[in-house]
Amino acid sequence: PEFVKKLPKEETVEEGSTVKFECKAVGFPKPTLNWTKDLEILPDNPRITFQYGELGEASIEIQKIKKSEEGSYRCKAENAEGSASSSIYISIKGIPRCM
């Protein structure tokens, strides 16, 4: 597989915001795509949604992102010929607390 649309290398977002990142991979046979964070499968979380398109598109959306969700997210494409991946590091800026 090969990524024709890669994830940005790094992104800084505000805590509590909603973020969405997309990538696209092509290959023959058609690759399967999945997402990991810090090389681990993401646990089920109602604030995190994944979408996969017929043409190799994959997206992740995280609503009300938390500081604990900072890290390296990877979209991996795999098929019988091998695998490829595209990664993004999401940095999270805390919201200034008013005293």
N, C-alpha and C positions, 0 to 999 in steps of 0.2 A: 504493500500500500504506500501511497504518497499523499502528503498533505498539500492541497492546492490552496487552502486558506488556513494559515497558522494562527495560533493564539498570539497576542502581544506578549513580549518577554516579561513585562512587569506592569502592574497597575496599582495605584494607590487610591483607595476609596474611603469614604467616611463611614464610620460605624453607624449602623442603623439604616443605611441606604440599601437599595436593591441594585444588584449588579447582574449583568448578563454577558456571557462571552460565547462566541461561536467559532467553530472550525469546520473544515470540510476535508474529507479524505476520499481518494479514488483508488481503485485497484481491481484486479481480476484474479480470482473471484472477488466479488464485492466484499469489502472488509466489514467486520463488526466493530462497533465503536463502544468504548466505555470510559468512564471518568474515575480518577482516583485523586486523593489528596494526600500529599506526603507519602506516596506509593502505597496507600491503603485504600481499599474499597470504601466509598463514602457510605456511612450508615443512613438508614431511612430517616428523613427529616422533612416534615411538612413544609418547611421554608425553602427547600432545595428542589427544583424541578429540572428534569432532563428532557430534551426533545431530540428526536432523531428523524432525519428526512430520508426520503427514498433515494436521493442522489448523493448520499454520503455526508450530509450535514449533521452536525451535532452541536447542541448548545446546553449550557448550564445557566440556571438563574438562581441566585440566592437572595431571598428577601430578608430585610432587616438583618444584614450581616453583622456578626459579632466579632469582637477582638479575637476570640478563641478560634475563629475560622480563618485567621491569617495563615498563609502557607502556600505551598506549591501544588497547583492543580494541574493534572495531566489528562489529556484526551489521547487514548491509545486506540489505534486501528490495527486489527489483526485479520489475517486470512491464511490460507494454506501456504502462501509464498513467504510469509514472515510478518513482521510488525513494524509500525512507525508510531511516533508519538510527537505531540506538540504540548508544551508546558507554559504555564503562566504563574508568576509569583504574585499573589495578592497581598499587599500591605494594607493594614487597616489603621486609619487615623482615628484616634479617640475623639469623642465629642467633648469640647471643653465643658467642664462642670461649673455651674454658677454657684457661688457661695451665698 
